[in-house]
């Protein structure tokens, strides 16, 4: 069985570069890619009753949008390059969820773009890449 | 652009309602509502003679039910306490359901509807009427109320409606009608009747305690902190009402979720600030804490100078606890129903924390602060008493408290507008027109509530919210075996380790 690399993607340019890098690397080593998109979500957030009533429906919509706009095009692009790819969508904290996905699927490494968010935001909330480097239990490649 | 259009429309409607702001308009509205308030109050609080004093009917009803459920479910309020914490923490959450409404979120949403003025103003009313001993009975009522909440929230999830478009809604309207229908045709009729009566009272409660009481008390605190009688705001209740109504309108009519989101971030923060300030004041006077607990205990059984003596103080404590945590009233079952779970009983167990946090923790802190600072004898009540108590220890705290009170009131109004709306559409059918009519009425009552004096409002709001307990608990009695079955199966799975834990 060939090795798998996990690639975290969102809709930004950075993750496009991370994706290109992952494709190159997979091609060189004959590896597969697992593409993950994490929808930022916390089980401890506060919401109104009216929002809770709609939540299940909204979640379905979020998943559908992530599938058609993010995951499907990316998986198609990878397969066009002749590499086997699988896509997953998860709700949760981006870095934690990616680390867990990598562990559960026993991927060889995790590849992410450097910044999905602005520098200002990263100052306050930390970036996905830097938290991932802190918590992941396998090699992380951060693509600038 | 849409926001501005909505704002203009809402403002125009609201300004037209109280007509021109003349002096004495407060008094006119108050006089008009007073007879209705008195009539409703006299039915719900029908005095039942008990030894030396009369006890209001609805309190006997609530406490009896809470006690029966505590015994019937073998002290579920105590034995499921630690498991409830694990559920809230997400230990048993299905990872594939990430993104759905969690136990924590359902609990937090329900709490934001109950933590608020009841804990700040209600406790002050209890201590000023019933002395320190009222606190003891509030805590007892809180602990028993956990079992009522457990039962009604389990039922709320079990009999909720899941619509094809993916939305869910539940509450006593649904478990009374669907739950009793399972027991046979005669029960089906009873269930339907109870559901309708519940929905009518719930709409009333939404306008009363969930709205007018909130507007009234937050305005009262605002006047108090800006200089009392001499304040520029003192006779501008209508103006405050219009501003609050406009903001509530933006959320419930305009669907401006930003405001709701900001509130839902700030409200927990204010709640924590309030509790911390209370704890700090208690710690600053830690030497007096044993004496305060002594006063609470001795006052509970042999109160001095309280009308009705022992029964009098018990009534005051129970009444304020019931109004604060709403256990047995059925409102929370509406808020808890949206949770994602395949085991309804898990949400019941999580709901145990609601009366615990609301009454046992927060109310006790407020009461201790009032007792320790010795401000209860100053002749004021309601939120002003709590404000004075905090002020005597932290001089600038009334300002923080004012912000907290207004925000709590705001979030409680948002919650109750939802409860009221669900009941309203249960009665009149789901339609856009029914929806809008309810919401406009709701905003109108915000203005009325700010313009009325405390006496009429508090009587009316108590009565309407507590009245919901009558159809609710009557139906719940018949459904107790259903909850028992769910609980036994779940508890057996839990003990046998058949539940997946992460």
Interface residues (C-beta under 8 A of the other chain):
Chain A: X39 X41 X43 X44 X45 X46 X47 X48 X49 X50 X51 X52 X53 X54 X55 X56 X57 X59 X60 X62 X63 X90 X91 X92
Chain B: X90 X93 X98 X99 X100 X101 X102 X104 X105 X106 X108 X109 X112 X113 X165 X166 X167 X168 X169 X252 X257 X260 X264 X265 X267 X268 X334 X335 X338 X339 X340 X414 X415 X418 X419
